[in-house]
Amino acid sequence: MTPPICTNVVRVTSMGAAVSPSPAARPDDGDVLRAAVREVHAQSGMSVVFAGPVLASPAGTAIRIGELLGARTTHLRDLDVRVGAGLGGRVLAEGRPAGVEDYSGSLDITHEYDGPVLAEGLCTVAAVPVVVAGRPRAVVYAASRERGSVGDRVRDALARSARRMASELAIRDEVDRRVARLTATPADDQPARWEEVRAVHAELRLAAQDAADEVLRSRLLDACTRLAALGAAPDARPATVHLSARELDVLAQVALGCSNRDAAERLSLRPETVKSYLSAAMTKLDAHTRLEAVVHARRLGLLP
């Protein structure tokens, strides 16, 4: 069922993302890459996992290896892998996963990087691109020092990690894009743009509620927190009021002008339950009306 539409509405250091800085500082995308490396290392059974963002420079597009787990040397760190060269360059050029069972003897790749790869003792290597909106943003590798086939366990671990990372980067890009539009909007159009930001915030909270993946849910809620911080008063101190996730969900819908019944339908709750969450939020915010609760929450940076 399509959720009801409610009316009467009471920066960037990113992985290849071409967006402008915003007041809500984008988290370092390196944390997503580190999480992907840890995840693949834990789930693939491969002894060495490494990754790097796709960077553009005067010398051309390349992967810069920056995250490593299980490495015994530093030969791979900060290595620039250009498009079409080696396994990673092939993956970057083709936009799809690939693997080799004997890196040094493989006829399917070029061998510009045999020096650092073999110095690390790697033999079996697989790699997957992280693609966002049709554009590669990073490459993640899983490798072993023993010769063997790249099995389903390795391929599945790399694929899951790449999907999760792409989803997170897409969310961050969209938040930055919308915030950049907001900050570039003339003052007389700001109210309409703010309502768009608030609608996106509420939709992200709904998406987090439906996400089965705990990591993805956490990242969606992190994006919500960044959006909410935009609404804080310039002189506001860090919020001392703690609202539960459900209280924030309800208040975000109320801020869009939803009735208790509409909010209940959107959140898959009973209207009585929504009323209870709203009452609890109002008490914590020392508010006497729904509107007052929304205003207080925005001033504290709990809602955008």
N, C-alpha and C positions, 0 to 999 in steps of 0.2 A: 504494500500500500504506500502511495506517495505521501510523505509527511505534509500536513497542512501548512499553508503559507500564512504567517502571522503578520498582521498589519498594525497601524497605530503605534508605531515604534517609539514607545516611551524611550647596512654596512657589509662590507662583505669581503671575506678572504676565502671565497668558495672555490671548489674544484672545477675550474673552467667555466664558472657561471658568469655571464655578462650582465650583472645587475649593479645598481648603485648602492652606496652605503645607506643604511637606514638608522633611525634612532634606536631601534631594537637590535642590538649587535647580534649578528648571526654567529652561532657557535662555530668553532673551528671545525671544518669538515674533516680534518685529520682524525677526529675522534670516531667518525663513522668508519674510516679506513682501518683504524686500529681495532675496532670492534669486529670488523669483517675478518681480519687476520686471525684474531683470537678464536672466532667462531669456527672458521675453516680448520684451524689447527686442532681444535677439540673434536670436530666431527668427522674429519676426513681420514684420520689415521696416518697422514703424511707427516714426515719428521720436520720439514721446513716449509713455512708459508711466508710469502712476502707480497707486497703490493705497492702501487704507486699511482698518483693522479696523472691524468693526461694534461700536459702543459703545451702551450704554443709559444714559440720563440722565433727569433729571426732565422735560426738554423732549421726550423720546421717543427712539426708536432712530435712529441716524444712522451714516453712514460718515464717518470723519475721515481725509481725505487726508493721508498723512504721508510716503509714499515716492514720489519722482519721479525720472525719468531722461529727459534730453533736453529739459527745460523751459528756457525762456529768461527766464521771470519767476517771481515767488514768489506769484502770485495764487491758485494752486490749493492751495498748502501750508496745512495746518491748516484747510482748508475742510470744514465739516460739511454733509453731504448727507443730508437727511432721507428717510425711507421714502416712496416714491411720487413724489418730486420729481426732475426731471432724468432723465438716462439711468441713472445709478447707483442712484437711488432707485427707478426702475422695476424694474431688475434685482433689487434687494434685495426689493421687494414681491412680484415674481413668482417669484423663486427660479430664474431661468433666464437664459442669455445673451441679449444684445440688441445692436443696433448701429444707427447712423444715418449716412447718407452726407452730410448737410448739416445740421450741428447747429443752426445758427441758424434754418433754415427748416423743420425737421422738425415734423410735426403729431403724431408718435407720442410725444412727451415734453413735459413742462412746461418752462418757460424761466426758472425762478428763478435759475439759475446762468449765464446767458448772459454776464454781466459778466466773471467770471474766466476762463471757457472761451474767450470771444472775445478777451480781452486776451492770451491765450496764442497766439491765432491758429489754434485748432483747428477743424477742419471735419468730417472723418470720424472717428467715435469708436465703439469697441466695448467692451463690458464683460461680465465674467463673475463670478458669485458663487462664493465658496468655501464649500461647505456641508459641515458635519460633523454627523453624527447628526441630519439633518433641520433643522439650524439654521444660518443664514448667519453666517459668522465674519469674512468680508472680501470686498471687491470689488476686482478688478483690471481696469484700463482700458488699452487701446491706442489711440493716436490719431495722426492725420496732419493736417498743415496744408493738404493738398491735398484737394479733393473727389474721391471715388472710392468704389467698392464695397468692402464688407468681405468679402474673399476667404477661401477655405479656409485659406490659410497663416496668416492672422490668427486665425481661429476655432480652428484646431488648436493654435496656440501657446498661446492663452488656456486652452483646455480642458485641455491637458497640464499646464500650470502649476497650474491650479485643482485638478486631481486629485492632483498631487504634494503640494501644500500641504495639502489636506484630509487626505491620508494621514498626513503628518507631525504635524499637529495632533491627529489622532485617537490616534496613538501616544502623544504627550505627555500627552494627557488620561487615557488608560488607565493609564499609568505613575503619574501623580499620584493617580488614583483609588485604585489599589491601595496605593500608599505611604500615602495618607491613612487607608485602612482599617487598615493595619498599625499606624500610630502611634496610632490610636484604640482598638486592641484591648487588653483587660485583659492584664496580665503573664502570667497563667497560660495564655492562649491564643496568646501570641506565637510559640512554636515552629511551630505549624500555619500561622500567617500567614507566617512566614519561608519555610516550604517553598513556599507559594504564590508568593511573590516570586521564589524561585529557579527555580520551574517556568516562570514567565513570562519570566525572564531567558534560560533555555535555549531557549524557544520563539522568542523574538525573534532569538536568534542563528541558529536554524534558518531563520527567515524571511529574515534578511539573506543567508544563504548562497544562498537560492533567488531573491533579487531580481535581476532583469536590469538594473534601473536603478541606475547607480552612485551617483547622488545619494541615492536612497531607501535603498540599502544602507548608505551612510555615516550616514544619519540613524538607521536602526535600530541600528547599532552604537553611536551616541552615546547612545541610550536605554539600551542595555545597560551602558555605562560608568556612567551615572547610577545605575542599579540596583545595580551592583557596589559603588559607593562607599558604599552603605548598610551593607555588611558590614564595613567597615574598623574596626579597633580604635580606641577614642577617642584613644589616645596614638600611633597609628600615623603614621609619617612617609610622605611620598609614596613610592610603590613604586619601588624601584630595580631590581626584577626585571622584565624585559620578556618576556612570553610572546607567541608568534605567534598570529594569529587562529585557526589550526587547533588549536594547543595549548589555547587558551581554550575553543574549541568542545568539545573532548574532555573537558576538566576540568569544564566545566559539566554535561555528561552524567554523568560519574562522580559529581559531587556529588549527583545525583538518585538514585544507587544503581544506575546502569546498569552492566552487565558490558561488557567490551570488544566482545563480539558485538552486544549491544543498541545500544551507542553507534555501532558501525560501521553498523548498519542505519539508524539515525536520521540519520546524517551522510553516508550513501551512500559509505562508505569500506570498505576491507578490514579485518578484525580485526587483521591484522598492522600495518597502517598506524596504526590507533588505538593499538596497543601502543607503537609507535615515538614517536608524539606525546606519549603519556602519560609515557613514560620520559624524554623530553627535558624536559617540564614539571617532573617530579619532580627532575631534576638541577638545573635552574635554581632551584627553590624549596628546594633542600637538604633534600628529603624522602625518607624511606626507604620509606614506604607510600603507598597511594592516599589513605587518610584523612588522613594527615599533609600531603600535598600540598594537599588541599582546605582544610584548616584554615589552612595558611600563606597560601594564595591569598585566603581570606576576610579574614584579618587585614590583609593588604596592600591590601584593597579591589579585588582583581582579580575576585572573585566575591562575590555578595550572600550 
